[in-house]
Amino acid sequence: RFIGWIMRQTVGEMLADRQTELAILQESRLRWTMLRPPMLTDKPATGKYRISHDRPAGTRISRADLATAAIALSRDDRVVARAPFVAA
């Protein structure tokens, strides 16, 4: 409970903004995918990433690997109109 309270206090506004962003996308007629990464790092690219649709896929991902995932998933019909978690 304490950790949940800390999260709401520190990133609550950001989480609310992300929910609003998702609602806007869901109401649009656009072809969209909203990636939900965890903490970003400046580590070198590994070319590897994981996605999950029901819970965070990990705790970190490099910016380079997130870019790799974004490019690959932009052509993946399985994630259209979805908001998958992506992590290293």
Secondary structure, DSSP 8 states (H G I E B T S, - for coil): -HHHHHHHHHHHHHHHHHHHHHHHHHHS-S--B--B--EEE-----S--EEESSS---SEEEHHHHHHHHHHHTT-GGGTTB--EEE-
